[in-house]
Amino acid sequence: MSVIEITSLEQPGVEVFSTLTEAQLRNRLDPQHGIFIAESPKVIRVALDAGYEPTALLCERKHITGDAADIVERIGDVPIYTGDRDLLTRLTGYTLTRGVLCAMRRPLPPMVEDVCNGARRVVVIHGVVDTTNIGAIFRSAAALGIDAVLLTLDSCDPLNRRSVRVSMGSVFLIPWTWIENPLTKLKELGFRTAALALTDRSVSLDEPALKAEARLALLMGTEGDGLPAEAISGADYVVRIPMMHGVDSLNVAAASAVAFWELCKKC
């Protein structure tokens, strides 16, 4: 165990936790050397269980032998930076959740074909940029039976620190990758597609034909404008969630949970 006491905000080696932006972490050196940050002991444990490789730990002193003791034992010979809570808050720019951060190596994204191999229900996150929504969608996807998550290139990174935390580590539990031209690619892989949107041809979410599909991909759009027109027009189905009291839409994270529950149960 290599414990390093942080004595100043310029401490060598802690840049990964302080001065590097999310984009710099993601692309540092080259994609094969990208880093992401997992926050809180529970989330870090999920990442370790899933096989992610730690590179450094930032931990309040009391947690080294407390909440993070088992993590310290598991991570091997990587630097463990520690200090008082106030200093760590000033270093990172925010109060640490449960006092522990772990820098981990970012794996190369798998091929779409590999992620979808054997999958019956997948979701395409299309242009969603809010980190909280990304994390919430992943958490619902893992909990409610989605087999894989695909994201268009204009969506937020699931390994963003906040997305990881909001998902409670679910981003480590379900296969995911990036996808270009999702309608074309999914058709090649034998999926029918269902775009969640309000149009004249929208069918209800409880439409029996949807659940009868052997392989179905759900397309979820952005927080403001929803799915682009070409995604809606090109989908096999356009689907709406029945609502009451004149409400016409839900937040994309809430809508995804409803759709996952309805279309994954007993499918």
KASUL-V945570 format. One record per run of one state. SS is the DSSP state (h for helix, s for strand, l for the rest). FROM is the first residue (numbers start at 1). TO is the last residue. If there is no record, write none. Layout:
ss=SS from=FROM to=TO
ss=SS from=FROM to=TO
This chain:
ss=l from=1 to=1
ss=s from=2 to=5
ss=l from=6 to=14
ss=h from=15 to=17
ss=l from=18 to=21
ss=h from=22 to=27
ss=l from=28 to=30
ss=h from=31 to=33
ss=l from=34 to=34
ss=s from=35 to=39
ss=l from=40 to=40
ss=h from=41 to=49
ss=l from=50 to=53
ss=s from=54 to=60
ss=h from=61 to=64
ss=l from=65 to=68
ss=h from=69 to=74
ss=l from=75 to=78
ss=s from=79 to=83
ss=l from=84 to=84
ss=h from=85 to=92
ss=l from=93 to=96
ss=h from=97 to=99
ss=s from=100 to=105
ss=l from=106 to=111
ss=h from=112 to=116
ss=l from=117 to=120
ss=s from=121 to=125
ss=l from=126 to=130
ss=h from=131 to=144
ss=l from=145 to=147
ss=s from=148 to=152
ss=l from=153 to=160
ss=h from=161 to=166
ss=l from=167 to=169
ss=h from=170 to=172
ss=l from=173 to=174
ss=s from=175 to=179
ss=l from=180 to=181
ss=h from=182 to=188
ss=l from=189 to=191
ss=s from=192 to=196
ss=l from=197 to=202
ss=s from=203 to=204
ss=l from=205 to=207
ss=h from=208 to=212
ss=l from=213 to=215
ss=s from=216 to=220
ss=l from=221 to=221
ss=s from=222 to=222
ss=l from=223 to=225
ss=s from=226 to=226
ss=l from=227 to=228
ss=h from=229 to=234
ss=l from=235 to=236
ss=s from=237 to=240
ss=l from=241 to=251
ss=h from=252 to=264
ss=l from=265 to=267
